[in-house]
Amino acid sequence: MPGSGKGSIAPRVDSPNGRASIALPVLATALALGALNFGLAILIVAAIGVRTFAPLWVGLLALALGIGLAAFAVGLWRGYVAARRAG
């Protein structure tokens, strides 16, 4: 029956009883580390006075983005660990 929700695959896909995936916390962590590394590299090069391909504001923006992504990754890891402990 269309529209009744019976036979739909969505309830099985979005089930809260499914195992928590580690993919999102790992991806967020990798992106955070990459952004932090890129931002710090630009800031270090700017601090020693060497010309670089990116201006200082790009380094600051990448560093801020990395810090934000790191905070997001921590939240994802906490959710993942809590889900694993619960069941």
Secondary structure, DSSP 8 states (H G I E B T S, - for coil): -TTS-TT-SHHHHT-TTS---SHHHHHHHHHHHHHHHHHHHHHHHHHTT---SS-HHHHHHHHHHHHHHHHHHHHHHHHHHHHHHH-
